[in-house]
Amino acid sequence: MQFLTNNKVIAIVVAYNPDINLLNKNIGIISNQVEKIVVVNNGYGELIIDSDYKEIVYVINNNENLGISKALNIGINYAVTNNYSYALLLDQDSTLGDDAVNIMLKGFIHDKVGVVVPRISYINGNIDKIDESNTFNYVTLAITSGSLVDLNVIKLINWKEGKVFNEDFFIDCVDFDFSLELKASGYNILKSTKAILYQRLGEMTEIKFLFFKICPTNHSELRRYYITRNRLYMWKKYFRREFQFVVKDILYSCRELLILTFFEKNRIAKFKYMKKGICDFTQNKVGKIEK
């Protein structure tokens, strides 16, 4: 492959009991776009990586679920220690489009850019709405998967004890917290109009209701716990600093709650876990849920 410059790019893939065939497929797609792939395994079993990729793939086995934030930090620290310039962050279900890395690398010619992200195409056919007249657009928030991170910026910001991603959150809101902290440090996020990431959001389905198209995410009750608890921490943390973000997120949460109430299954179990999330927030509990 031809990089924009002689920059070293590493992919960090966080896995938790993945569909191994899909994981190997995605590894194959990104193997010709990066120099190294690190798979941080949060599951309990051994990952069987296709022999074709043995030379490029390095697996870090945690032997327990440490959460998305801890796994990302492990991958980031590996990348920095081994002198990579950029890290492509991915989850096990995301599929990167052709030549996406090279396309996103070009975004770093702009001033004070810490992260470049692709457009998201969801499995239901929806794609990010964005100004297509520009090659890149400035955005405030970005999801983790698909993000191309400038590791030199990470080193300059010098996040405390190498914890770039907030390990208190375990999972959910990790990406938005990172985005807002990056902004507070004076760096920007660019979104490419040409690079594409194909992603599944929860177990998203599409329902037609009257004249509207509704897409429930169908997240599990456990995910609902983390989403609820961590959103409350986010609102508390950023209420003054990012008031507009907080208001928008509260409104989005209300819409999401209505969809959950009327269109999702296992509502009672989900409400139970959401209640626990609220209770744990009031008691300042963080990290992995206590069962």
C-alpha positions in Angstrom: 0.0 0.0 0.0 1.0 3.6 -0.5 0.7 5.9 2.6 0.4 9.6 2.3 3.8 9.9 4.0 6.0 7.4 5.7 3.7 7.2 8.7 3.2 3.9 10.6 -0.4 3.0 11.1 -1.6 0.3 13.5 -5.2 -1.0 13.8 -6.5 -1.7 17.3 -9.5 -4.1 17.2 -11.4 -4.7 20.5 -13.0 -8.2 20.6 -15.4 -9.8 23.0 -16.6 -13.3 22.0 -16.7 -12.4 18.3 -18.1 -14.1 15.3 -14.7 -15.4 14.3 -15.5 -15.6 10.6 -16.6 -12.0 10.6 -13.5 -11.0 12.6 -11.2 -12.7 10.2 -13.0 -11.1 7.2 -12.6 -7.7 8.7 -8.9 -8.3 9.5 -8.5 -9.3 5.9 -10.0 -6.0 4.7 -7.8 -3.8 6.8 -4.6 -5.9 6.5 -3.6 -4.1 3.3 -4.4 -0.7 4.8 -2.2 -0.8 7.9 1.2 -2.1 9.0 0.1 -4.0 12.1 -3.2 -5.2 13.7 -3.5 -5.6 17.4 -6.6 -7.5 18.6 -7.3 -6.9 22.3 -9.3 -9.9 23.4 -11.8 -9.1 26.2 -13.2 -12.6 26.0 -12.3 -15.8 27.8 -11.5 -18.1 24.9 -8.6 -18.1 22.5 -9.1 -16.3 19.2 -8.4 -18.4 16.1 -6.9 -16.0 13.6 -6.7 -17.1 10.0 -3.1 -18.3 9.2 -2.9 -15.8 6.3 -2.8 -13.0 8.8 -0.4 -14.4 11.4 2.4 -12.1 10.5 0.5 -8.9 10.7 -1.8 -9.7 13.7 -0.8 -9.6 17.4 -3.4 -10.8 19.9 -3.4 -9.5 23.5 -5.5 -11.8 25.7 -7.0 -10.2 28.8 -8.8 -13.4 29.8 -11.6 -11.3 31.2 -13.9 -8.5 30.1 -12.1 -5.4 31.1 -14.4 -3.1 29.2 -14.0 -1.2 25.9 -12.1 1.8 27.5 -9.5 -0.4 29.2 -9.0 -2.5 26.1 -8.5 0.6 24.0 -6.0 2.0 26.4 -4.1 -1.3 26.3 -4.0 -1.1 22.5 -3.0 2.6 22.5 -0.2 2.0 25.0 1.1 -0.9 22.8 1.0 1.4 19.7 2.8 4.3 21.5 5.4 2.0 22.9 6.1 0.5 19.5 6.4 4.0 17.9 3.4 4.0 15.6 2.2 7.3 14.3 -1.5 6.7 13.9 -3.9 4.2 15.4 -7.1 3.0 13.7 -9.7 2.0 16.3 -12.2 -0.6 15.4 -14.7 -2.9 17.1 -15.3 -6.5 16.0 -18.4 -5.9 14.0 -17.3 -2.9 11.9 -16.1 -3.2 8.3 -13.9 -0.6 6.8 -14.3 0.5 3.3 -11.7 0.3 0.6 -8.7 2.7 1.0 -10.4 4.4 3.9 -7.1 4.7 5.9 -5.3 6.6 3.0 -8.3 8.8 2.6 -8.5 9.7 6.3 -4.7 10.3 6.5 -5.1 13.2 4.2 -7.2 15.0 6.9 -4.1 15.5 9.1 -2.7 18.1 6.8 -5.2 20.5 8.4 -4.1 22.4 11.5 -4.7 21.0 15.1 -6.4 17.8 14.0 -6.3 14.9 16.5 -8.7 12.5 15.0 -10.1 11.8 11.5 -13.3 9.6 11.2 -15.2 8.0 8.3 -18.8 8.3 7.4 -20.9 5.6 9.0 -23.2 3.4 6.9 -25.5 1.4 9.1 -26.7 -2.1 8.3 -30.3 -0.8 7.7 -29.0 1.3 4.8 -28.9 4.7 6.6 -25.7 6.8 6.1 -24.4 9.9 7.9 -25.9 13.1 6.6 -23.0 15.4 5.9 -22.0 18.3 3.7 -20.6 16.5 0.7 -19.3 19.6 -1.0 -16.2 19.3 1.2 -13.7 16.5 1.4 -13.6 16.8 5.2 -15.9 18.5 7.7 -15.3 19.5 11.3 -17.4 17.6 13.8 -17.6 17.8 17.6 -18.3 14.1 18.4 -17.2 10.8 16.9 -17.8 7.2 17.7 -14.7 5.1 18.5 -14.9 2.6 15.8 -13.3 3.8 12.6 -11.5 6.7 14.3 -7.9 7.3 13.0 -6.0 8.8 16.0 -2.8 10.9 15.8 -0.7 9.3 18.5 1.7 12.2 18.5 -1.3 14.4 19.7 -2.0 11.8 22.3 1.5 12.0 23.6 1.4 15.8 23.6 -1.8 16.0 25.5 -0.2 13.5 28.0 -3.4 11.9 29.3 -2.9 10.9 32.9 -1.2 7.5 33.4 -1.8 6.6 29.7 -5.5 6.4 30.2 -6.7 8.1 27.0 -10.2 6.6 27.4 -12.2 6.9 30.6 -12.1 3.5 32.3 -14.7 4.6 34.8 -17.3 4.2 32.0 -16.3 0.6 31.1 -18.5 0.8 28.0 -20.8 3.4 26.4 -20.2 7.2 26.3 -16.5 6.4 26.2 -16.2 7.9 22.7 -18.1 11.1 23.3 -16.1 11.7 26.5 -12.9 11.3 24.5 -14.2 13.6 21.8 -15.1 16.4 24.3 -11.8 16.0 26.1 -9.9 16.3 22.8 -11.8 19.5 22.0 -11.0 20.9 25.5 -7.3 20.2 24.7 -7.5 22.4 21.6 -7.7 19.7 18.9 -10.3 19.1 16.2 -12.1 16.0 14.8 -12.6 15.8 11.0 -15.0 13.6 9.2 -14.2 12.4 5.8 -17.0 12.4 3.1 -15.3 9.6 1.1 -14.0 7.1 3.7 -16.8 4.7 4.8 -17.3 2.4 7.8 -20.1 -0.2 7.7 -21.5 -0.8 11.1 -24.2 -2.6 13.0 -25.8 -0.5 15.8 -27.0 -2.8 18.5 -29.6 -5.1 16.9 -31.2 -2.3 15.0 -34.5 -3.0 13.2 -36.7 -0.8 11.1 -40.3 -0.2 11.8 -42.8 1.8 9.8 -45.2 3.7 12.1 -47.8 5.9 10.4 -45.7 8.2 8.2 -42.5 7.7 10.1 -39.6 5.2 9.9 -38.5 4.2 13.4 -35.2 2.3 14.1 -35.1 0.8 17.6 -31.5 -0.2 18.5 -32.7 -3.1 20.7 -29.7 -2.8 23.1 -29.6 -5.5 25.8 -30.6 -4.6 29.4 -27.0 -4.6 30.4 -26.1 -2.0 27.8 -29.1 0.0 28.9 -27.5 0.1 32.4 -24.3 1.5 31.1 -25.9 3.9 28.7 -28.1 5.3 31.5 -25.5 5.5 34.2 -22.7 7.0 32.0 -25.0 9.5 30.3 -25.8 10.9 33.8 -22.0 11.2 34.5 -21.6 12.9 31.1 -24.3 15.4 31.8 -22.9 16.2 35.2 -19.3 16.6 33.9 -20.1 18.7 30.8 -23.2 20.7 32.0 -21.3 23.9 32.1 -18.6 23.3 29.6 -20.7 21.8 26.8 -24.2 22.9 27.6 -25.5 22.5 24.1 -24.2 19.0 23.9 -26.0 18.1 27.2 -29.3 19.6 26.1 -29.2 17.7 22.7 -28.3 14.5 24.4 -31.1 14.8 27.0 -33.6 15.4 24.1 -32.1 12.4 22.2 -32.4 10.3 25.4 -36.1 11.2 25.7 -36.7 10.2 22.1 -34.8 6.9 22.6 -36.9 6.2 25.8 -40.1 6.6 23.9 -38.9 4.2 21.2 -37.8 1.7 23.8 -41.2 2.0 25.6 -43.3 1.3 22.6 -41.3 -0.7 20.1 -38.7 -2.8 21.9 -38.9 -6.2 23.6 -37.9 -7.1 27.2 -38.9 -3.6 28.3 -39.4 -4.5 32.0 -35.9 -6.0 32.3 -34.4 -2.9 30.5 -36.2 -0.5 32.8 -35.0 -2.5 35.8 -31.4 -2.1 34.7 -31.9 1.6 33.8 -33.1 2.1 37.3 -30.0 0.4 38.7 -27.9 2.7 36.5 -29.6 5.8 38.0 -29.1 4.4 41.6 -25.4 3.6 40.9 -24.9 7.1 39.6 -26.3 8.6 42.8 -23.9 6.4 44.7 -20.9 7.4 42.6 -20.4 3.8 41.4 -18.2 3.4 38.3 -16.6 0.7 36.2 -18.1 -2.8 35.7 -21.6 -3.3 37.0 -21.9 -5.1 40.4 -24.3 -7.9 40.1 
